[in-house]
Every structure is written in structure tokens, then in C-alpha cells.
Amino acid sequence: MIIGILKEIKPQENRVCMTPAGVDQMKAGGHTVYVEKNAGKGSGFDDILYTEAGAVILDTPQEIYDIADMVMHVKEPQPSEYGLIKKDQIVFTYLHLAAERELTDALLKTGSIGIAYETIEDKKGGLPLLAPMSEVAGRLATQQGAKYLERTFGGRGLLLGGVTGTPSANVLVIGGGVVGIHAAQVACGMGANVTILDMNIDRLRYLSEIMPANCTALMSSPALIRELVQTADMVVGAVLVAGAKTPRLITRDMLPTMKKGSVIVDVAIDQGGCFETSKPTTHGDPIYEVDGVIHYCVANMPGAVPLTSTIALTNVTLPYALKLANNGWKSVLDDPGFAKGVNYVGDRLVCRPVADAFDLPYTDLKEVIRSVG
């Protein structure tokens, strides 16, 4: 198969979807790899490293789209790329379709096959291609939130862990999954008073066992969230419903009850955000203020640490990319978890949460594969 590695064009996105080591493995599998010029530069991988691994460098994204059977990205295709995507081409990347109707409509018009990193599941129901970026985003959430608590940025002027004789900050983490646990671990390590919420009692038992004494795990409810935000200095939104739009857990009317200069970090912004006042921001302009509360809603948080993120991403995506290259996209039916990664085929949505998000028709993937032969 011919694989195309594209340069990211979303603002301040410095990751690349495959390292030179990944290209080497694709080549060893008998596949041809084309890499867009400077695709890896932001992550510290110069073009020469890709050519030494066996890739061919092409100057433009159009050249990549024109020649590749499968194109790979980190982030979703941008509007300038919609017209470049070919019929029957595999688009393998983070798509987050449920949060963006315009993107969904545009991709359905291309006739391509969209396979989303974030909806592929493993045998335990986990999200293996989302997990490493969630780890990065969770750790960054606390790191960034602590920075924006500084008075320089309009925050309360509070050190997360305090110092001798001063109080530590109160950190509320909503969601006890991969993002939440990593955000809570960093906050605990910095000495904050941490509360982590989840709706799964088994997950809460696990969190209670592994987290340090300055972390309290509680069953989430709207009433409890409303109560806890009033004393929180930082709130991390770490809720994910796989493939679907994120529920809004902090509403606009709660903000006036929060401390002035407190910080909320919405890690779920890629899926629409879990705060009613959230809107996507960038690394170049990461924060804004509503009712005295600082909002950090950067939609590609791991892009701030591209070297770490690119290596971690390649580690998990490469086995799936090799399966697609070796066996074709229809082979996903052999792995029910992999099959959940297919979001659309041609003009048909085969991911029910995306279809439900926009009240669009849903078609079972098996039916689509039977119809295309």
C-alpha cells in the first residue's frame, strides 16, 4: 500500500503522525511511504531522517493526497484539504466528528473512508490510540492550570501546593479516566488538595486505592459539581464519551459562584467541551475570561510537547496502520474493536454516536461492506 504522511496545518500543531522509526517498519512490511516536506520538523525529525528510513519526500499536501492509498494525520483534515481527499482513500487520524458538523458533512462528500484514532477500542473496551494523548493532556492540564493561576495571567495568584504556613490550592477533576487520573496525579504531586469525580463505583474504588492521601474520590452528580466549583481554585474537565459530543457539566450560571481568578481547563474541548462557556483556543492565544474565571480550552494540548507526543502516538498507531496497509480497511471486521474506529464509508456514517450527534442516518458497517463488495 502507498502511505502518505501529512504535515499538520492546525495552528501551533507541531506533532507528526509517524516517526522515522515508524516509517522504517512500514517499509519493512513492503509498503511505500511518502512524507510531506518538513512534516516532522516541529517534533525534531528532519526530512533526512525520513529519507534514511526509506521514505520519499514530497513538497505539497496535494502530491501526498494524489498518490496515497491511505493518508495519515494527527488532527482532523482542515478546510483547505477537503477538496484534496480522493474517493476510496483511507483517512486515518483523530477525527472528532461529533463535535463538528461542517467537517462531517465535508468528509462525507469526499467518498473516502474515515477511520478515527479516538474510537478504536481494545478488548477491554479501552481507547488505546487515545490513551497516550490523554496521558499527555492530563499532565499538561494541571501544568497549564497552575501557570494560569498566576496573577500575571489574571489568576488568583495562588501557588498550587502553597508553601509552609500557607494553604494549598483546591483542584477539582471531573472524570476519573486516563486524562483525569493523570491530571490528579500531577496536582497531588504538586501538593494541592484534589477531588476527583467519576460515575463508576468500581473506578472510584480503584482511584481510592491508588491515589495519595491528598486526593479524595467521590461519586459525581450535578448537585455535587455545583457545590464543589464554589471552593475550587482549578477545575479540570476530563470527561469523555467515546465518539460522541461531551455533556456540559459546568453551566454558565455556575461561574458567578466560583472564585474570581480561578482557572478551568477543558481537556474535552475536542469533543465539544464539558463547560457551557468553553470555546476552542490555540497555543498562541490559549485563555479567555468569563465572569472572572480563566478558561483554558486549547484543542490540541499535546501539540505543546510534540517530541513526547509524536513518539507516544506512533507507538500505538503503528500496529493499526500496518494492519490496514497489509490487509485493507475491510479487514477491520476481523477485530470488533478496530471496526469501531471506522466512522464513515463514502457518504454513509457507520459510527452511531456521530450519527446521533447530528440526527443523521446511521448504517451498520457490515451492511456497508456487503454493499461495496
C-alpha positions in Angstrom: 0.0 0.0 0.0 1.1 3.6 -0.6 1.1 5.6 2.7 1.1 9.4 2.9 2.3 11.2 6.0 1.0 14.7 6.0 2.3 17.9 7.7 0.0 19.3 10.3 -1.5 22.7 9.5 -3.7 23.4 12.5 -2.3 26.4 14.4 0.7 25.6 16.7 0.4 21.9 15.9 3.9 20.6 15.9 3.3 16.8 16.1 3.6 14.5 13.2 1.7 11.2 12.8 4.7 8.9 12.4 8.4 8.9 13.4 11.2 7.9 11.1 11.3 4.6 13.1 7.7 4.0 12.2 8.4 4.7 8.5 11.2 2.1 8.7 8.7 -0.5 10.0 6.2 0.4 7.3 9.0 -0.1 4.7 10.0 -3.4 6.2 6.4 -4.5 5.7 6.7 -3.9 2.0 4.9 -0.6 1.8 5.8 2.7 0.1 5.8 5.8 2.3 5.7 9.4 1.1 6.2 12.2 3.7 5.3 15.8 3.1 8.3 18.2 3.3 9.0 19.4 6.9 6.3 17.2 8.3 8.4 16.2 11.2 10.4 19.4 11.8 8.3 20.6 14.7 8.9 17.3 16.5 12.6 17.4 15.9 12.6 14.9 12.9 14.3 16.4 9.9 13.5 15.2 6.4 16.8 13.5 6.1 15.8 11.1 8.9 12.7 10.1 6.9 14.7 9.5 3.7 17.2 7.4 5.6 14.3 5.4 6.9 13.2 4.8 3.3 10.5 7.5 2.7 10.2 9.7 -0.3 9.7 13.4 0.5 7.1 15.4 -1.5 6.7 19.1 -1.4 2.9 19.6 -1.1 -0.1 18.0 0.5 -1.8 17.7 -2.9 1.1 15.5 -4.0 0.5 13.3 -1.0 -3.2 13.1 -1.5 -2.8 12.4 -5.2 -0.6 9.4 -4.7 -1.5 7.8 -1.4 -4.0 4.9 -0.8 -4.0 5.9 2.9 -3.2 9.3 4.3 -2.3 9.8 8.0 -2.6 12.9 10.1 -2.6 13.8 13.8 -5.5 16.2 13.7 -8.6 16.2 11.6 -8.4 17.5 8.0 -8.7 21.2 7.7 -10.9 23.1 5.2 -8.0 23.6 2.7 -7.7 19.8 2.5 -11.3 18.9 1.9 -11.0 19.1 -1.9 -7.8 17.1 -1.9 -9.2 13.9 -0.4 -9.9 11.2 -3.0 -12.8 8.7 -3.3 -11.9 5.4 -1.6 -8.9 6.9 0.1 -8.4 5.9 3.7 -8.1 8.9 6.1 -6.6 7.6 9.3 -6.3 10.3 12.1 -8.1 11.8 15.0 -11.4 13.0 13.6 -13.7 14.0 16.5 -16.6 14.3 14.1 -19.3 14.5 16.7 -18.1 18.0 17.7 -18.1 19.5 14.2 -20.9 19.2 11.7 -19.1 21.1 8.9 -16.2 18.7 9.0 -18.6 15.7 9.0 -20.5 16.9 6.0 -17.4 17.8 4.1 -15.8 14.4 4.6 -19.0 12.5 3.6 -18.8 14.4 0.3 -15.3 13.1 -0.5 -16.3 9.4 -0.8 -13.3 8.4 1.3 -13.1 6.0 4.3 -12.6 7.8 7.7 -11.0 5.8 10.5 -10.7 7.7 13.7 -8.0 7.0 16.2 -10.2 8.1 19.1 -13.0 5.5 18.6 -10.9 2.4 18.2 -11.3 0.1 21.2 -9.2 -2.7 22.7 -10.5 -6.0 24.0 -11.2 -4.4 27.4 -13.2 -1.5 25.9 -10.3 1.0 26.4 -9.3 3.5 23.8 -5.7 2.5 23.0 -5.0 5.2 20.4 -6.4 8.0 22.5 -4.8 6.9 25.8 -1.2 8.3 25.3 -2.5 11.7 24.2 -4.9 11.6 27.1 -2.0 11.0 29.4 -0.1 13.9 27.9 -3.2 16.2 28.0 -4.0 15.2 31.6 -0.5 16.1 32.8 -0.5 19.3 30.8 -3.9 20.3 32.1 -2.5 20.6 35.7 0.7 22.2 34.5 -1.1 24.8 32.4 -3.7 25.4 35.0 -1.1 26.0 37.7 0.6 28.6 35.3 -2.6 30.5 34.7 -3.4 30.7 38.4 -0.5 33.2 38.5 -1.6 36.8 38.9 0.4 37.7 35.7 -2.3 36.0 33.7 -5.3 37.2 35.7 -5.4 34.2 38.0 -5.8 34.3 41.8 -2.0 34.5 42.4 -2.0 31.1 44.1 0.8 28.5 44.1 -0.8 25.1 43.6 1.0 23.4 46.6 1.4 26.5 48.7 4.4 26.9 51.0 4.9 26.4 54.7 2.2 28.2 56.6 0.0 28.9 53.5 -2.9 27.0 52.1 -2.7 24.7 49.1 -5.0 25.2 46.1 -8.2 23.2 45.8 -8.3 21.2 42.5 -11.4 19.6 41.2 -11.0 17.0 38.4 -14.2 15.9 36.7 -13.8 12.5 35.2 -11.6 9.6 36.5 -10.4 8.2 33.2 -7.0 8.5 31.7 -7.0 12.3 31.5 -8.4 12.7 35.0 -6.1 10.4 36.8 -3.0 11.9 35.2 -4.2 15.4 36.0 -5.0 14.4 39.5 -1.6 12.7 40.0 0.3 15.8 38.9 -1.8 18.1 41.1 -1.3 15.8 44.1 2.4 15.7 43.4 2.5 19.5 43.5 0.8 19.4 46.9 -2.7 20.5 46.0 -5.9 19.4 47.7 -7.5 17.3 45.0 -11.0 15.9 44.5 -11.7 13.6 41.6 -15.2 12.7 40.4 -16.5 9.8 38.5 -19.8 7.9 38.0 -18.4 4.4 38.0 -18.2 2.9 41.5 -15.6 0.4 40.5 -13.4 3.2 39.1 -13.8 5.2 42.3 -12.7 2.1 44.4 -9.6 1.9 42.1 -8.9 5.6 42.5 -9.3 5.4 46.2 -6.7 2.6 46.4 -4.0 4.2 44.2 -4.2 7.9 44.8 -2.3 9.6 47.6 -3.9 10.9 50.8 -4.4 14.4 49.4 -6.8 13.1 46.8 -10.5 12.3 47.5 -12.5 10.2 45.0 -16.3 11.0 45.0 -19.3 9.9 43.1 -20.2 12.6 40.6 -23.6 14.3 40.4 -24.8 17.7 39.1 -25.5 18.9 42.7 -22.0 17.9 43.9 -20.3 19.6 41.0 -22.4 22.8 41.6 -21.2 22.7 45.3 -17.5 21.9 44.7 -16.9 24.5 42.0 -17.6 27.2 44.6 -14.4 26.3 46.5 -12.2 25.2 43.6 -9.2 27.2 42.5 -8.8 25.0 39.4 -11.3 22.7 37.6 -10.1 20.2 35.1 -12.8 18.9 32.7 -11.7 15.3 31.8 -15.0 13.7 30.7 -15.1 11.6 27.5 -18.0 9.7 25.8 -16.2 7.8 23.1 -17.1 9.2 19.7 -19.9 11.4 21.0 -20.3 15.0 22.0 -19.3 15.7 25.6 -22.0 16.6 28.1 -22.0 20.1 29.6 -21.2 19.7 33.3 -20.5 23.2 34.3 -23.1 25.7 33.2 -22.9 29.4 32.7 -24.9 30.1 35.8 -22.3 28.4 38.0 -19.5 30.7 37.0 -20.6 33.7 39.2 -20.4 31.3 42.2 -16.8 30.5 41.5 -13.8 32.3 42.9 -12.5 35.3 40.8 -9.3 34.3 39.2 -9.9 30.6 39.4 -9.0 28.5 36.3 -10.9 25.9 34.3 -9.1 23.6 31.9 -11.4 21.9 29.4 -9.5 18.9 28.1 -12.7 17.7 26.4 -12.8 20.6 24.0 -12.0 18.3 21.0 -15.4 16.7 21.6 -17.3 19.9 22.1 -16.2 20.7 25.7 -17.7 19.9 29.1 -18.2 23.5 30.2 -21.0 25.6 28.7 -18.7 28.6 28.2 -16.0 26.7 26.5 -14.8 27.5 23.0 -11.6 26.2 21.3 -8.4 28.2 21.8 -4.9 27.8 20.5 -1.4 27.6 22.0 -0.8 31.1 20.7 -3.9 32.6 22.3 -4.8 29.9 25.0 -7.0 31.7 27.5 -10.0 34.0 27.9 -12.1 35.1 30.8 -15.8 34.8 31.5 -17.3 36.1 34.8 -13.8 36.4 36.3 -13.0 32.8 35.6 -10.0 32.0 33.4 -10.8 29.5 30.6 -8.0 27.3 29.0 -9.5 25.4 26.1 -6.6 24.6 23.7 -7.9 22.0 21.3 -4.6 20.3 20.7 -2.9 20.3 24.0 -0.3 17.6 23.3 1.0 19.7 20.4 2.8 21.8 23.0 5.2 18.8 23.7 5.5 17.4 20.2 8.5 15.2 20.7 7.0 13.3 23.6 3.6 13.2 21.9 4.8 12.1 18.4 6.8 9.1 19.8 3.9 8.1 22.1 1.4 8.4 19.3 3.5 6.3 16.8 3.9 3.6 19.4 0.2 3.0 19.5 -1.0 3.8 15.9 1.7 1.9 14.0 0.3 -1.6 14.6 -3.1 -0.5 13.3 -1.6 1.3 10.4 0.3 -1.8 9.5 -2.9 -3.9 9.7 -4.7 -1.5 7.3 -1.7 -1.5 4.9 -1.3 -5.2 5.0 -4.9 -6.3 4.8 -7.0 -3.3 3.6 -9.7 -1.4 5.5 -12.4 -4.1 5.2 -10.3 -6.4 7.3 -11.3 -4.4 10.4 -14.3 -6.7 10.7 -12.0 -9.3 12.0 -11.4 -7.1 15.1 -14.6 -5.6 16.5 -12.6 -3.0 18.4 -10.8 -1.9 15.3 -14.1 -1.8 13.4 -15.4 0.8 15.9 -12.7 3.1 14.5 -14.5 3.3 11.1 -16.6 6.5 11.3 -17.8 6.8 7.7 -17.5 4.9 4.4 -18.3 7.0 1.4 -21.3 9.1 2.2 -22.6 6.8 5.0 -22.0 7.2 8.7 -21.2 3.9 10.4 -20.4 5.3 13.8 -23.7 5.6 15.7 -22.6 8.4 18.2 -21.6 10.6 15.3 -24.9 10.0 13.5 -26.9 10.6 16.7 -25.0 13.9 17.4 -26.4 15.4 14.2 -29.6 13.3 13.8 -28.2 11.8 10.6 -28.8 8.3 9.2 -26.7 5.5 10.6 -25.7 2.4 8.6 -24.2 -0.7 10.1 -20.6 -1.2 8.9 -21.2 -4.9 7.9 -24.1 -3.8 5.7 -21.8 -1.2 4.0 -19.0 -3.7 3.4 -21.5 -6.1 1.9 -22.9 -3.4 -0.4 -19.4 -2.3 -1.7 -18.3 -5.9 -2.2 
